[in-house]
Amino acid sequence: MSLFFVIDILGTIAFSISGVLTAFNKKMDPFGIFIIAFVTAVGGGTLRDVLIDAPISWMRDLTFIYVIVIAAIFAIVFRKRLKHLRKSLFLFDTVGIALYTVVGVEKGIEAEFPVLICIALGTISACFGGVIRDILCNEIPVIFRKEIYATACIMGGVTYFILLKFNVPTDWIVILSGSVVISIRLLAVVFHLRLPSFYSSEELEN
């Protein structure tokens, strides 16, 4: 079992739980909950695989389907405890984007794409499951708002290639790149960091 397969599974778990929590916030029925968990977990990876003309992982390996179902059931059963965790949805979403950024970058490297494309693939893998989730839940996706989200993934991808250039061991590249994504996202939320806006405060209120 490869390191990146394990990371892919962990990312699937994190995003599945994130999807379940979002669906519960929207008072969805059981079918809706599982659909949101599914698209959150595999949406970004599916888009990435389609773009690079690679086999779609969850269609060839049913392990991902089983993991999504088990993670969703876990989140449903323990939803009350998860709700007591401060910002639990944010936590699982942040862990998910960190893990999927690394997986997406590695997929790009395996396909021998240029550095910029690899970073873009990492960002797509990390963000677009959440985009689909938010659209289905009638929310403006976080990536399209001022919050630091995709930027964290981009910086994680840049870190990956910087460390790769200095021949840092793969395990450390994965840990440090993922940590950069998580750290930037946490700092952005704690200190209310935002991307520059073209709109005045009055326009935002309207």
CYANA upper distance limits for C-alpha pairs under 8 A (distance plus 0.5 A):
  1 MET  CA      5 PHE  CA      7.20
  1 MET  CA      6 VAL  CA      7.76
  2 SER  CA      6 VAL  CA      7.03
  3 LEU  CA      7 ILE  CA      6.84
  4 PHE  CA      8 ASP  CA      6.51
  4 PHE  CA    103 VAL  CA      6.84
  5 PHE  CA      9 ILE  CA      6.75
  6 VAL  CA     10 LEU  CA      6.73
  7 ILE  CA     11 GLY  CA      6.56
  7 ILE  CA     99 LEU  CA      6.55
  7 ILE  CA    100 TYR  CA      8.21
  7 ILE  CA    103 VAL  CA      7.61
  8 ASP  CA     12 THR  CA      6.66
  8 ASP  CA     99 LEU  CA      7.49
  8 ASP  CA    100 TYR  CA      7.23
  8 ASP  CA    103 VAL  CA      6.97
  9 ILE  CA     13 ILE  CA      6.80
  9 ILE  CA     64 PHE  CA      7.42
  9 ILE  CA     67 VAL  CA      7.86
 10 LEU  CA     14 ALA  CA      6.74
 10 LEU  CA     96 GLY  CA      8.25
 10 LEU  CA     99 LEU  CA      7.83
 11 GLY  CA     15 PHE  CA      6.61
 11 GLY  CA     41 ALA  CA      7.99
 11 GLY  CA     95 VAL  CA      7.70
 11 GLY  CA     96 GLY  CA      5.24
 11 GLY  CA     97 ILE  CA      8.00
 11 GLY  CA     99 LEU  CA      5.81
 11 GLY  CA    100 TYR  CA      6.44
 12 THR  CA     16 SER  CA      6.43
 12 THR  CA     41 ALA  CA      5.46
 12 THR  CA     42 VAL  CA      7.63
 12 THR  CA     64 PHE  CA      7.75
 12 THR  CA     67 VAL  CA      7.75
 12 THR  CA     68 ILE  CA      7.17
 12 THR  CA     96 GLY  CA      7.79
 13 ILE  CA     17 ILE  CA      6.80
 13 ILE  CA     41 ALA  CA      7.90
 13 ILE  CA     67 VAL  CA      7.13
 13 ILE  CA     68 ILE  CA      6.87
 13 ILE  CA     71 ALA  CA      6.16
 14 ALA  CA     18 SER  CA      6.75
 14 ALA  CA     41 ALA  CA      8.33
 14 ALA  CA     92 PHE  CA      5.52
 14 ALA  CA     93 ASP  CA      7.14
 14 ALA  CA     95 VAL  CA      6.98
 14 ALA  CA     96 GLY  CA      5.63
 15 PHE  CA     19 GLY  CA      6.54
 15 PHE  CA     37 ALA  CA      7.58
 15 PHE  CA     40 THR  CA      6.22
 15 PHE  CA     41 ALA  CA      5.29
 15 PHE  CA     92 PHE  CA      6.99
 15 PHE  CA     93 ASP  CA      6.55
 15 PHE  CA     96 GLY  CA      5.91
 16 SER  CA     20 VAL  CA      6.79
 16 SER  CA     37 ALA  CA      4.94
 16 SER  CA     38 PHE  CA      6.92
 16 SER  CA     40 THR  CA      6.76
 16 SER  CA     41 ALA  CA      5.66
 16 SER  CA     68 ILE  CA      6.30
 16 SER  CA     71 ALA  CA      6.66
 16 SER  CA     72 ALA  CA      6.46
 17 ILE  CA     21 LEU  CA      6.72
 17 ILE  CA     37 ALA  CA      7.24
 17 ILE  CA     71 ALA  CA      6.72
 17 ILE  CA     72 ALA  CA      6.41
 17 ILE  CA     75 ALA  CA      6.16
 17 ILE  CA     89 LEU  CA      8.40
 17 ILE  CA     92 PHE  CA      7.32
 18 SER  CA     22 THR  CA      6.77
 18 SER  CA     37 ALA  CA      7.71
 18 SER  CA     40 THR  CA      8.09
 18 SER  CA     89 LEU  CA      5.90
 18 SER  CA     90 PHE  CA      8.31
 18 SER  CA     92 PHE  CA      6.06
 18 SER  CA     93 ASP  CA      6.17
 19 GLY  CA     23 ALA  CA      6.63
 19 GLY  CA     33 ILE  CA      7.91
 19 GLY  CA     36 ILE  CA      5.79
 19 GLY  CA     37 ALA  CA      4.69
 19 GLY  CA     38 PHE  CA      8.07
 19 GLY  CA     39 VAL  CA      8.48
 19 GLY  CA     40 THR  CA      6.12
 19 GLY  CA     41 ALA  CA      8.09
 19 GLY  CA    133 ARG  CA      7.42
 20 VAL  CA     24 PHE  CA      6.67
 20 VAL  CA     33 ILE  CA      6.05
 20 VAL  CA     34 PHE  CA      7.58
 20 VAL  CA     36 ILE  CA      7.14
 20 VAL  CA     37 ALA  CA      5.79
 20 VAL  CA     72 ALA  CA      6.70
 20 VAL  CA     75 ALA  CA      7.04
 20 VAL  CA     76 ILE  CA      7.60
 21 LEU  CA     25 ASN  CA      6.78
 21 LEU  CA     75 ALA  CA      7.91
 21 LEU  CA     79 ARG  CA      7.91
 21 LEU  CA     89 LEU  CA      6.76
 22 THR  CA     26 LYS  CA      7.00
 22 THR  CA     36 ILE  CA      8.49
 22 THR  CA     89 LEU  CA      7.82
 22 THR  CA    137 CYS  CA      8.36
 23 ALA  CA     27 LYS  CA      6.83
 23 ALA  CA     28 MET  CA      6.06
 23 ALA  CA     32 GLY  CA      7.59
 23 ALA  CA     33 ILE  CA      5.74
 23 ALA  CA     36 ILE  CA      6.96
 23 ALA  CA     37 ALA  CA      8.46
 23 ALA  CA    137 CYS  CA      7.83
 24 PHE  CA     28 MET  CA      6.44
 24 PHE  CA     33 ILE  CA      7.56
 26 LYS  CA    137 CYS  CA      7.49
 28 MET  CA     32 GLY  CA      5.99
 28 MET  CA     33 ILE  CA      6.52
 29 ASP  CA     33 ILE  CA      6.71
 30 PRO  CA     34 PHE  CA      6.87
 31 PHE  CA     35 ILE  CA      6.74
 32 GLY  CA     36 ILE  CA      6.63
 33 ILE  CA     37 ALA  CA      6.67
 34 PHE  CA     38 PHE  CA      6.52
 34 PHE  CA     69 VAL  CA      8.00
 34 PHE  CA     72 ALA  CA      7.26
 35 ILE  CA     39 VAL  CA      6.71
 36 ILE  CA     40 THR  CA      6.47
 36 ILE  CA    133 ARG  CA      6.44
 36 ILE  CA    136 LEU  CA      8.22
 37 ALA  CA     41 ALA  CA      6.65
 37 ALA  CA     68 ILE  CA      7.56
 37 ALA  CA     72 ALA  CA      7.08
 38 PHE  CA     42 VAL  CA      6.70
 38 PHE  CA     43 GLY  CA      8.23
 38 PHE  CA     68 ILE  CA      6.96
 39 VAL  CA     43 GLY  CA      5.32
 39 VAL  CA    129 GLY  CA      6.50
 39 VAL  CA    132 ILE  CA      7.30
 39 VAL  CA    133 ARG  CA      6.99
 40 THR  CA     44 GLY  CA      8.13
 40 THR  CA    128 PHE  CA      8.48
 40 THR  CA    129 GLY  CA      4.73
 40 THR  CA    130 GLY  CA      5.95
 40 THR  CA    132 ILE  CA      7.35
 40 THR  CA    133 ARG  CA      6.00
 41 ALA  CA     68 ILE  CA      7.79
 41 ALA  CA    129 GLY  CA      6.68
 42 VAL  CA     46 THR  CA      6.36
 42 VAL  CA     58 TRP  CA      8.02
 42 VAL  CA    129 GLY  CA      6.82
 43 GLY  CA     47 LEU  CA      6.82
 43 GLY  CA    125 SER  CA      8.32
 43 GLY  CA    128 PHE  CA      6.66
 43 GLY  CA    129 GLY  CA      4.60
 43 GLY  CA    130 GLY  CA      8.31
 43 GLY  CA    132 ILE  CA      7.40
 44 GLY  CA     48 ARG  CA      6.70
 44 GLY  CA    124 ILE  CA      6.26
 44 GLY  CA    125 SER  CA      4.62
 44 GLY  CA    126 ALA  CA      6.60
 44 GLY  CA    127 CYS  CA      6.83
 44 GLY  CA    128 PHE  CA      4.92
 44 GLY  CA    129 GLY  CA      4.89
 44 GLY  CA    130 GLY  CA      8.29
 45 GLY  CA     49 ASP  CA      6.63
 45 GLY  CA     56 ILE  CA      8.36
 45 GLY  CA    100 TYR  CA      8.48
 45 GLY  CA    104 GLY  CA      8.01
 45 GLY  CA    124 ILE  CA      8.16
 45 GLY  CA    125 SER  CA      5.32
 45 GLY  CA    126 ALA  CA      8.30
 45 GLY  CA    129 GLY  CA      8.15
 46 THR  CA     50 VAL  CA      6.67
 46 THR  CA     56 ILE  CA      6.46
 46 THR  CA     57 SER  CA      8.19
 46 THR  CA    125 SER  CA      8.47
 47 LEU  CA     51 LEU  CA      6.70
 47 LEU  CA    124 ILE  CA      8.03
 47 LEU  CA    125 SER  CA      7.89
 47 LEU  CA    128 PHE  CA      8.31
 48 ARG  CA     52 ILE  CA      6.87
 48 ARG  CA    104 GLY  CA      7.95
 48 ARG  CA    121 LEU  CA      6.61
 48 ARG  CA    124 ILE  CA      6.99
 48 ARG  CA    125 SER  CA      6.46
 49 ASP  CA     53 ASP  CA      6.30
 49 ASP  CA     54 ALA  CA      5.37
 49 ASP  CA     55 PRO  CA      6.94
 49 ASP  CA     56 ILE  CA      6.16
 49 ASP  CA     57 SER  CA      8.45
 50 VAL  CA     54 ALA  CA      6.83
 50 VAL  CA     55 PRO  CA      8.36
 50 VAL  CA     56 ILE  CA      7.76
 52 ILE  CA    108 GLY  CA      8.48
 52 ILE  CA    111 ALA  CA      8.13
 55 PRO  CA     59 MET  CA      8.45
 55 PRO  CA     60 ARG  CA      7.87
 56 ILE  CA     60 ARG  CA      7.17
 57 SER  CA     61 ASP  CA      6.46
 57 SER  CA     64 PHE  CA      8.48
 58 TRP  CA     62 LEU  CA      6.40
 58 TRP  CA     63 THR  CA      7.89
 58 TRP  CA     64 PHE  CA      5.92
 58 TRP  CA     65 ILE  CA      7.09
 62 LEU  CA     66 TYR  CA      6.91
 63 THR  CA     67 VAL  CA      6.60
 64 PHE  CA     68 ILE  CA      6.65
 65 ILE  CA     69 VAL  CA      6.79
 66 TYR  CA     70 ILE  CA      6.63
 67 VAL  CA     71 ALA  CA      6.41
 68 ILE  CA     72 ALA  CA      6.42
 69 VAL  CA     73 ILE  CA      6.63
 70 ILE  CA     74 PHE  CA      6.60
 71 ALA  CA     75 ALA  CA      6.67
 72 ALA  CA     76 ILE  CA      6.63
 73 ILE  CA     77 VAL  CA      6.57
 74 PHE  CA     78 PHE  CA      6.55
 75 ALA  CA     79 ARG  CA      5.74
 75 ALA  CA     82 LEU  CA      8.02
 78 PHE  CA     82 LEU  CA      6.69
 79 ARG  CA     83 LYS  CA      6.53
 80 LYS  CA     84 HIS  CA      7.07
 81 ARG  CA     85 LEU  CA      7.32
 82 LEU  CA     88 SER  CA      6.70
 83 LYS  CA     87 LYS  CA      8.30
 83 LYS  CA     88 SER  CA      6.99
 84 HIS  CA     88 SER  CA      8.40
 87 LYS  CA     91 LEU  CA      6.77
 88 SER  CA     92 PHE  CA      6.82
 89 LEU  CA     93 ASP  CA      6.60
 90 PHE  CA     94 THR  CA      6.49
 91 LEU  CA     95 VAL  CA      6.79
 92 PHE  CA     96 GLY  CA      6.51
 93 ASP  CA     97 ILE  CA      6.81
 94 THR  CA     98 ALA  CA      6.83
 94 THR  CA    181 VAL  CA      8.45
 94 THR  CA    182 ILE  CA      6.57
 94 THR  CA    185 ARG  CA      7.53
 95 VAL  CA     99 LEU  CA      6.80
 95 VAL  CA    182 ILE  CA      7.20
 96 GLY  CA    100 TYR  CA      6.59
 96 GLY  CA    126 ALA  CA      7.49
 97 ILE  CA    101 THR  CA      6.36
 97 ILE  CA    125 SER  CA      8.39
 97 ILE  CA    126 ALA  CA      4.86
 97 ILE  CA    127 CYS  CA      7.02
 97 ILE  CA    153 CYS  CA      7.54
 97 ILE  CA    181 VAL  CA      8.10
 98 ALA  CA    102 VAL  CA      7.23
 98 ALA  CA    126 ALA  CA      7.62
 98 ALA  CA    153 CYS  CA      7.39
 98 ALA  CA    156 GLY  CA      8.14
 98 ALA  CA    177 SER  CA      8.30
 98 ALA  CA    178 GLY  CA      5.19
 98 ALA  CA    179 SER  CA      7.75
 98 ALA  CA    181 VAL  CA      5.84
 98 ALA  CA    182 ILE  CA      6.61
 99 LEU  CA    103 VAL  CA      6.99
 99 LEU  CA    126 ALA  CA      8.12
 99 LEU  CA    178 GLY  CA      6.65
100 TYR  CA    104 GLY  CA      6.43
100 TYR  CA    122 GLY  CA      7.16
100 TYR  CA    125 SER  CA      6.17
100 TYR  CA    126 ALA  CA      5.25
101 THR  CA    105 VAL  CA      6.72
101 THR  CA    121 LEU  CA      8.39
101 THR  CA    122 GLY  CA      4.66
101 THR  CA    123 THR  CA      6.21
101 THR  CA    124 ILE  CA      8.45
101 THR  CA    125 SER  CA      6.71
101 THR  CA    126 ALA  CA      5.65
101 THR  CA    153 CYS  CA      6.46
101 THR  CA    156 GLY  CA      7.61
101 THR  CA    157 GLY  CA      7.27
101 THR  CA    178 GLY  CA      7.98
102 VAL  CA    106 GLU  CA      6.71
102 VAL  CA    122 GLY  CA      6.79
102 VAL  CA    156 GLY  CA      8.21
102 VAL  CA    157 GLY  CA      7.53
102 VAL  CA    160 TYR  CA      8.22
102 VAL  CA    174 VAL  CA      6.99
102 VAL  CA    177 SER  CA      7.58
102 VAL  CA    178 GLY  CA      7.21
103 VAL  CA    107 LYS  CA      6.70
103 VAL  CA    122 GLY  CA      7.20
103 VAL  CA    125 SER  CA      8.21
104 GLY  CA    108 GLY  CA      6.84
104 GLY  CA    118 CYS  CA      7.61
104 GLY  CA    119 ILE  CA      8.20
104 GLY  CA    121 LEU  CA      5.76
104 GLY  CA    122 GLY  CA      4.27
104 GLY  CA    123 THR  CA      7.76
104 GLY  CA    124 ILE  CA      8.10
104 GLY  CA    125 SER  CA      5.98
104 GLY  CA    126 ALA  CA      8.06
105 VAL  CA    109 ILE  CA      6.82
105 VAL  CA    118 CYS  CA      5.34
105 VAL  CA    119 ILE  CA      6.14
105 VAL  CA    120 ALA  CA      8.36
105 VAL  CA    121 LEU  CA      6.57
105 VAL  CA    122 GLY  CA      5.06
105 VAL  CA    157 GLY  CA      7.07
106 GLU  CA    110 GLU  CA      6.68
106 GLU  CA    118 CYS  CA      7.97
106 GLU  CA    122 GLY  CA      8.42
107 LYS  CA    111 ALA  CA      6.79
107 LYS  CA    118 CYS  CA      8.08
107 LYS  CA    121 LEU  CA      8.42
108 GLY  CA    112 GLU  CA      6.73
108 GLY  CA    113 PHE  CA      6.01
108 GLY  CA    114 PRO  CA      8.48
108 GLY  CA    117 ILE  CA      7.61
108 GLY  CA    118 CYS  CA      5.02
108 GLY  CA    119 ILE  CA      8.43
108 GLY  CA    121 LEU  CA      7.01
108 GLY  CA    122 GLY  CA      8.38
109 ILE  CA    113 PHE  CA      6.45
109 ILE  CA    114 PRO  CA      8.34
109 ILE  CA    115 VAL  CA      8.40
109 ILE  CA    118 CYS  CA      6.86
113 PHE  CA    117 ILE  CA      6.59
113 PHE  CA    118 CYS  CA      6.65
114 PRO  CA    118 CYS  CA      6.79
115 VAL  CA    119 ILE  CA      6.81
115 VAL  CA    161 PHE  CA      8.17
116 LEU  CA    120 ALA  CA      6.70
117 ILE  CA    121 LEU  CA      6.57
118 CYS  CA    122 GLY  CA      6.74
118 CYS  CA    157 GLY  CA      8.33
119 ILE  CA    123 THR  CA      6.78
119 ILE  CA    154 ILE  CA      6.68
119 ILE  CA    157 GLY  CA      5.54
119 ILE  CA    158 VAL  CA      7.42
120 ALA  CA    124 ILE  CA      6.63
120 ALA  CA    154 ILE  CA      7.84
121 LEU  CA    125 SER  CA      6.52
122 GLY  CA    126 ALA  CA      6.69
122 GLY  CA    153 CYS  CA      7.61
122 GLY  CA    154 ILE  CA      8.16
122 GLY  CA    157 GLY  CA      7.21
123 THR  CA    127 CYS  CA      6.43
123 THR  CA    150 ALA  CA      6.79
123 THR  CA    153 CYS  CA      5.89
123 THR  CA    154 ILE  CA      6.66
123 THR  CA    157 GLY  CA      8.37
124 ILE  CA    128 PHE  CA      6.03
125 SER  CA    129 GLY  CA      7.84
126 ALA  CA    130 GLY  CA      8.40
126 ALA  CA    153 CYS  CA      7.71
127 CYS  CA    131 VAL  CA      6.85
127 CYS  CA    143 ILE  CA      7.65
127 CYS  CA    150 ALA  CA      7.17
128 PHE  CA    132 ILE  CA      6.64
129 GLY  CA    133 ARG  CA      6.70
130 GLY  CA    134 ASP  CA      6.54
130 GLY  CA    141 PRO  CA      7.64
130 GLY  CA    142 VAL  CA      8.48
131 VAL  CA    135 ILE  CA      6.68
131 VAL  CA    141 PRO  CA      5.60
131 VAL  CA    142 VAL  CA      7.85
131 VAL  CA    143 ILE  CA      7.73
132 ILE  CA    136 LEU  CA      6.66
132 ILE  CA    141 PRO  CA      8.50
133 ARG  CA    137 CYS  CA      6.67
134 ASP  CA    138 ASN  CA      6.60
134 ASP  CA    139 GLU  CA      5.35
134 ASP  CA    140 ILE  CA      6.83
134 ASP  CA    141 PRO  CA      5.73
134 ASP  CA    142 VAL  CA      8.47
135 ILE  CA    139 GLU  CA      6.05
135 ILE  CA    140 ILE  CA      7.12
135 ILE  CA    141 PRO  CA      7.12
140 ILE  CA    144 PHE  CA      7.53
140 ILE  CA    145 ARG  CA      7.96
141 PRO  CA    145 ARG  CA      7.47
142 VAL  CA    146 LYS  CA      8.26
142 VAL  CA    147 GLU  CA      7.11
142 VAL  CA    149 TYR  CA      7.51
143 ILE  CA    147 GLU  CA      7.68
143 ILE  CA    148 ILE  CA      8.33
143 ILE  CA    149 TYR  CA      6.32
143 ILE  CA    150 ALA  CA      6.46
146 LYS  CA    194 ARG  CA      5.96
146 LYS  CA    195 LEU  CA      5.75
146 LYS  CA    196 PRO  CA      7.87
146 LYS  CA    197 SER  CA      7.59
147 GLU  CA    188 ALA  CA      7.98
147 GLU  CA    193 LEU  CA      7.76
147 GLU  CA    194 ARG  CA      5.78
147 GLU  CA    195 LEU  CA      7.10
148 ILE  CA    152 ALA  CA      6.94
148 ILE  CA    184 ILE  CA      8.30
148 ILE  CA    185 ARG  CA      6.84
148 ILE  CA    188 ALA  CA      6.55
148 ILE  CA    193 LEU  CA      7.50
148 ILE  CA    194 ARG  CA      6.49
148 ILE  CA    195 LEU  CA      7.11
149 TYR  CA    153 CYS  CA      7.41
149 TYR  CA    185 ARG  CA      6.94
150 ALA  CA    154 ILE  CA      6.77
151 THR  CA    155 MET  CA      6.72
152 ALA  CA    156 GLY  CA      6.69
152 ALA  CA    180 VAL  CA      7.86
152 ALA  CA    181 VAL  CA      5.32
152 ALA  CA    182 ILE  CA      8.03
152 ALA  CA    184 ILE  CA      6.09
152 ALA  CA    185 ARG  CA      6.54
153 CYS  CA    157 GLY  CA      6.71
153 CYS  CA    181 VAL  CA      6.04
154 ILE  CA    158 VAL  CA      6.72
155 MET  CA    159 THR  CA      6.59
155 MET  CA    180 VAL  CA      7.62
155 MET  CA    181 VAL  CA      7.32
156 GLY  CA    160 TYR  CA      6.75
156 GLY  CA    177 SER  CA      5.32
156 GLY  CA    178 GLY  CA      6.78
156 GLY  CA    179 SER  CA      8.36
156 GLY  CA    180 VAL  CA      5.94
156 GLY  CA    181 VAL  CA      5.58
157 GLY  CA    161 PHE  CA      7.16
157 GLY  CA    177 SER  CA      7.33
158 VAL  CA    162 ILE  CA      6.80
159 THR  CA    163 LEU  CA      6.63
159 THR  CA    176 LEU  CA      8.27
159 THR  CA    177 SER  CA      6.07
159 THR  CA    180 VAL  CA      8.06
160 TYR  CA    164 LEU  CA      6.60
160 TYR  CA    173 ILE  CA      6.42
160 TYR  CA    174 VAL  CA      7.85
160 TYR  CA    176 LEU  CA      8.36
160 TYR  CA    177 SER  CA      5.87
161 PHE  CA    165 LYS  CA      6.59
162 ILE  CA    166 PHE  CA      7.19
163 LEU  CA    167 ASN  CA      6.97
163 LEU  CA    168 VAL  CA      6.04
163 LEU  CA    173 ILE  CA      6.57
164 LEU  CA    168 VAL  CA      6.37
164 LEU  CA    170 THR  CA      8.43
164 LEU  CA    173 ILE  CA      7.54
168 VAL  CA    172 TRP  CA      7.14
168 VAL  CA    173 ILE  CA      6.85
169 PRO  CA    173 ILE  CA      6.83
170 THR  CA    174 VAL  CA      6.73
171 ASP  CA    175 ILE  CA      6.78
172 TRP  CA    176 LEU  CA      6.35
173 ILE  CA    177 SER  CA      6.31
174 VAL  CA    178 GLY  CA      6.51
175 ILE  CA    179 SER  CA      6.51
176 LEU  CA    180 VAL  CA      6.68
177 SER  CA    181 VAL  CA      7.13
178 GLY  CA    182 ILE  CA      6.86
179 SER  CA    183 SER  CA      6.34
180 VAL  CA    184 ILE  CA      6.55
181 VAL  CA    185 ARG  CA      6.71
182 ILE  CA    186 LEU  CA      6.55
183 SER  CA    187 LEU  CA      6.51
184 ILE  CA    188 ALA  CA      6.50
185 ARG  CA    189 VAL  CA      6.88
186 LEU  CA    190 VAL  CA      6.55
187 LEU  CA    191 PHE  CA      6.30
187 LEU  CA    192 HIS  CA      8.26
187 LEU  CA    193 LEU  CA      7.91
188 ALA  CA    192 HIS  CA      5.86
188 ALA  CA    193 LEU  CA      4.91
188 ALA  CA    194 ARG  CA      7.50
189 VAL  CA    193 LEU  CA      7.04
199 TYR  CA    203 GLU  CA      6.33
199 TYR  CA    204 LEU  CA      6.86
200 SER  CA    204 LEU  CA      6.84
201 SER  CA    205 GLU  CA      6.78
202 GLU  CA    206 ASN  CA      6.88
